[in-house]
């Protein structure tokens, strides 16, 4: 609205110059005699000069209003485009920038700005993702170091003390006149040892690093054989798997064996890791007390983690348990093999 008055004055001046030029061309130099037609000729009761003045005012105001409305609509359209750019509505921006109502150079500038903003957004997203991945990696490394430190301290202190207490109680209960309380205490200490070994097993690093899954499982089984009271039988094969799948299967084995130590009261455990029909099969079976589905709350946390880890690597998991007979945990992972074209190999 502020621009209408200045524009009206501009157009009035412009029209006055045009009318004066026309009258000068038709009537000659201004004089009372030659220019008397302006106030002597009447149209609808008003002199011709008044009609010319009214016409100039009407045209000036009308054109000023029209140009102001047109400018305002252009500004509003450009504002909508920039608002769309700020909201990252790229399709809306492209459609608006390609409208014929906008000048070509302005449309080109908006498209260039859009591409620049897209590039900047992608760069910022990439930097944010890299920073988040770096932070997650640092956190994971710190967690692994803390778990290893805690495992070492527990092994060197509490675990050794439990072992010493177990040996002392065993020597005290060897005599025939051993008190029932000592026997009960010995069982409690042995159960505490199992709990401690299960905890230490859980605190072990989940990553295999430079080892294969077969090597990691073999070392895990060898270590357990020296510390547990039950028999561990195993059959381990080298199976070609991705690094992520091996790490998840290794963690699943740790979770399962930890649950076995804490809850199963088993005397035998069978561990199988083989390849059959393009599937890597990890099966851990014990002859422990087992559980029913509605009575598995004590181990549900570990079982849930086993299922989640299997899903993450595209595997299927099966947990079967029968009370007083034992539990079977089985995970099957499809093996992805690289397809090679024999003809290309021969021609190469």
C-alpha positions in Angstrom: 0.0 0.0 0.0 2.9 2.4 0.7 4.0 2.0 -2.9 0.7 3.0 -4.5 1.0 6.8 -3.8 4.5 7.2 -5.2 3.6 5.1 -8.3 0.4 7.1 -8.8 2.4 10.4 -8.7 4.8 8.9 -11.2 2.1 7.8 -13.6 0.2 11.1 -13.3 3.4 12.9 -14.2 4.0 10.5 -17.1 0.4 10.9 -18.4 0.5 14.7 -18.0 3.6 14.8 -20.2 2.0 12.5 -22.8 -1.2 14.6 -22.9 0.8 17.9 -23.0 2.8 16.5 -25.9 -0.3 15.5 -27.8 -2.0 18.8 -27.2 1.2 20.6 -28.2 1.3 18.7 -31.4 -2.4 19.3 -32.1 -2.9 22.9 -30.8 0.6 24.4 -30.9 2.1 26.5 -28.3 0.0 27.0 -25.1 -2.2 30.2 -25.4 -5.6 31.3 -24.2 -6.9 31.2 -27.8 -5.4 28.0 -29.0 -6.0 25.9 -25.8 -9.4 27.4 -25.0 -11.0 24.1 -26.1 -10.0 22.6 -22.8 -12.4 24.8 -20.8 -14.9 25.8 -23.5 -15.9 22.3 -24.8 -18.1 20.5 -22.4 -18.8 16.8 -22.2 -21.6 15.6 -19.9 -21.5 19.0 -18.2 -17.8 19.1 -17.5 -15.0 20.8 -19.5 -12.7 18.6 -21.6 -9.7 19.6 -19.4 -11.5 18.2 -16.3 -12.2 14.9 -18.1 -8.6 14.6 -19.1 -7.4 15.3 -15.6 -9.9 12.7 -14.2 -8.9 10.2 -16.8 -5.2 10.7 -15.9 -5.9 10.2 -12.2 -8.0 7.1 -12.8 -5.4 5.5 -15.1 -2.6 6.4 -12.7 -4.3 4.9 -9.6 -5.6 1.8 -11.5 -2.2 1.0 -13.0 -0.5 1.7 -9.7 -2.9 -0.7 -7.9 -2.5 -3.4 -10.6 1.3 -3.2 -10.6 1.3 -3.3 -6.7 -1.0 -6.4 -6.7 1.2 -8.1 -9.3 4.4 -7.3 -7.4 2.8 -8.5 -4.2 1.7 -11.8 -5.8 5.2 -12.3 -7.2 6.7 -11.7 -3.8 4.3 -14.1 -2.1 5.1 -16.8 -4.7 8.8 -16.3 -4.2 8.3 -16.4 -0.4 6.4 -19.7 -0.7 9.3 -21.1 -2.7 11.8 -20.1 -0.1 9.6 -21.5 2.7 9.4 -24.7 0.8 13.2 -24.7 0.5 13.5 -24.2 4.3 11.0 -27.1 4.8 13.1 -29.3 2.4 10.0 -29.8 0.1 12.1 -30.3 -3.0 9.2 -31.4 -5.3 7.2 -28.3 -4.4 10.2 -26.1 -5.1 10.9 -27.6 -8.5 7.3 -27.2 -9.6 7.1 -23.6 -8.3 10.5 -22.7 -9.8 9.5 -24.0 -13.2 6.3 -21.9 -13.4 6.1 -19.6 -16.4 5.0 -16.7 -14.2 8.6 -16.4 -12.8 11.4 -14.9 -14.8 13.8 -17.4 -16.4 16.8 -16.0 -14.5 15.0 -16.2 -11.2 13.8 -19.8 -11.8 17.4 -20.7 -12.7 18.8 -19.1 -9.5 16.2 -20.9 -7.4 17.1 -24.2 -8.9 20.8 -23.6 -8.3 20.0 -22.7 -4.7 17.9 -25.8 -4.3 20.8 -28.0 -5.6 23.2 -26.2 -3.2 20.9 -26.8 -0.2 20.5 -30.5 -1.2 24.3 -30.9 -1.4 24.7 -29.2 2.0 22.0 -31.3 3.6 23.6 -34.5 2.3 27.0 -33.4 3.6 25.6 -32.5 7.0 23.7 -35.8 7.2 26.8 -37.8 6.2 28.9 -35.9 8.8 26.3 -36.5 11.5 26.1 -40.2 10.7 29.9 -40.6 10.7 30.1 -38.7 14.0 27.4 -41.0 15.5 29.1 -44.1 14.2 32.4 -42.9 15.7 30.8 -42.2 19.0 29.1 -45.6 19.1 32.4 -47.3 18.2 34.2 -45.4 21.0 31.4 -46.4 23.5 31.5 -50.0 22.4 35.3 -50.1 22.8 35.0 -48.6 26.3 32.3 -51.1 27.2 34.5 -54.0 26.0 37.5 -52.7 28.0 35.3 -52.3 31.1 33.8 -55.7 30.8 37.3 -57.2 30.4 38.6 -55.3 33.4 35.6 -56.4 35.5 36.0 -60.0 34.4 39.7 -60.0 35.3 39.0 -58.5 38.8 36.2 -61.0 39.4 38.4 -63.9 38.3 41.4 -62.8 40.3 39.5 -62.1 43.5 36.0 -63.5 44.0 36.4 -66.5 41.8 39.7 -67.5 43.5 38.1 -67.1 46.9 35.2 -69.2 46.0 37.5 -71.9 44.7 39.5 -71.9 47.9 36.4 -72.1 50.0 35.1 -75.0 47.8 38.4 -76.9 48.3 38.3 -76.3 52.0 34.7 -77.4 52.4 35.5 -80.5 50.3 38.3 -81.5 52.6 36.0 -81.0 55.6 33.1 -83.0 54.2 35.2 -86.0 53.2 34.9 -87.5 56.7 31.9 -89.7 57.5 30.9 -87.6 60.5 30.6 -84.4 58.4 27.8 -82.2 59.5 24.8 -81.7 57.2 25.3 -78.0 57.4 28.7 -78.3 55.8 27.4 -80.4 53.0 24.7 -77.8 52.3 27.3 -75.0 52.5 29.5 -76.9 50.0 26.6 -77.1 47.5 25.9 -73.4 47.9 29.6 -72.5 47.2 29.6 -74.8 44.2 26.5 -73.1 42.9 28.1 -69.7 43.5 31.1 -70.9 41.5 28.8 -71.9 38.6 27.1 -68.5 38.8 30.5 -66.8 38.8 31.6 -68.8 35.8 28.4 -68.0 34.0 29.0 -64.3 34.7 32.6 -64.4 33.5 31.4 -66.2 30.4 28.9 -63.4 29.8 31.5 -60.7 30.3 33.8 -62.2 27.6 34.2 -60.1 24.5 31.5 -60.9 21.9 33.8 -60.2 18.9 36.0 -62.9 17.5 38.5 -60.4 16.1 40.9 -62.3 13.8 39.6 -65.8 14.8 37.0 -67.9 12.9 33.9 -69.0 14.7 35.2 -72.6 14.9 38.4 -71.3 16.6 36.5 -69.1 19.0 34.0 -71.9 20.0 36.9 -74.4 20.4 38.7 -72.0 22.8 35.5 -71.3 24.7 34.8 -75.1 25.1 38.4 -75.8 26.1 38.2 -73.1 28.8 34.9 -74.4 30.1 36.1 -78.0 30.3 38.7 -76.9 32.9 36.2 -75.1 35.1 32.8 -76.9 35.1 31.7 -80.2 36.6 29.7 -81.6 33.6 30.8 -83.2 30.4 31.1 -81.1 27.2 31.0 -82.9 23.9 31.5 -80.9 20.7 31.7 -81.2 17.0 33.0 -78.0 15.3 33.5 -77.4 11.5 34.9 -74.6 9.5 31.9 -72.9 7.9 32.2 -69.9 5.6 30.2 -67.0 7.1 30.2 -63.2 7.2 32.1 -61.6 10.1 28.9 -60.2 11.5 27.1 -63.5 11.4 30.1 -65.2 13.2 30.1 -62.6 15.9 26.4 -63.0 16.5 26.6 -66.8 16.6 29.5 -66.6 19.0 27.4 -64.3 21.3 24.5 -66.7 21.0 26.7 -69.6 22.1 27.9 -67.5 25.1 24.3 -66.6 26.1 23.2 -70.2 25.8 26.1 -71.7 27.8 25.7 -69.0 30.4 22.0 -70.0 30.9 23.1 -73.7 31.0 25.6 -73.0 33.8 23.1 -71.0 35.8 19.9 -72.9 35.5 20.1 -76.2 33.8 21.9 -78.4 36.4 23.0 -80.5 33.5 25.6 -83.3 33.5 26.2 -83.3 29.7 26.3 -80.6 27.1 26.6 -81.2 23.4 27.8 -78.4 21.1 27.4 -78.8 17.3 28.5 -76.3 14.6 28.3 -77.7 11.1 27.3 -76.9 7.5 24.3 -78.8 6.1 22.4 -78.0 2.9 23.8 -74.4 2.6 22.9 -73.7 6.2 25.3 -73.1 9.1 23.8 -74.8 12.1 24.7 -74.0 15.7 23.1 -76.4 18.2 23.6 -76.6 21.9 21.9 -79.3 23.8 21.9 -80.2 27.5 20.3 -82.9 29.7 19.3 -80.5 32.4 16.1 -79.8 34.2 14.6 -78.0 31.3 11.6 -75.7 31.6 8.0 -75.1 30.3 7.2 -72.1 28.2 5.2 -70.4 31.0 8.0 -71.2 33.5 10.9 -69.7 31.6 10.8 -66.2 33.1 14.1 -66.8 34.8 15.9 -67.3 31.5 13.6 -65.2 29.3 16.1 -62.3 29.1 18.8 -64.5 27.6 16.4 -66.4 25.3 15.0 -63.1 24.0 18.5 -61.9 23.2 19.2 -65.2 21.3 16.1 -64.7 19.2 16.9 -61.0 18.5 20.5 -61.8 17.5 19.3 -64.5 15.1 16.8 -62.2 13.5 19.5 -59.5 13.0 21.6 -61.9 10.8 18.6 -63.4 8.9 18.7 -66.6 10.8 16.0 -68.8 12.3 16.1 -69.9 15.9 14.4 -72.8 17.7 14.4 -73.4 21.4 12.9 -76.6 22.6 12.8 -77.6 26.3 11.2 -80.5 28.1 11.1 -80.5 31.9 13.5 -83.0 33.4 14.9 -83.9 30.0 16.8 -80.9 28.9 16.9 -78.0 26.4 18.0 -77.6 22.8 18.9 -74.2 21.3 19.4 -74.3 17.5 20.2 -71.5 15.1 20.3 -71.9 11.3 22.0 -69.3 9.2 21.7 -69.4 5.3 25.2 -69.3 3.8 25.7 -66.7 1.1 28.1 -67.9 -1.6 29.5 -65.7 -4.3 28.3 -66.8 -7.7 31.0 -67.2 -10.3 30.6 -67.5 -14.0 32.7 -70.4 -15.2 32.7 -69.2 -18.8 34.1 -65.9 -17.7 36.8 -67.6 -15.6 37.8 -69.8 -18.6 37.8 -66.9 -21.0 39.8 -64.7 -18.5 
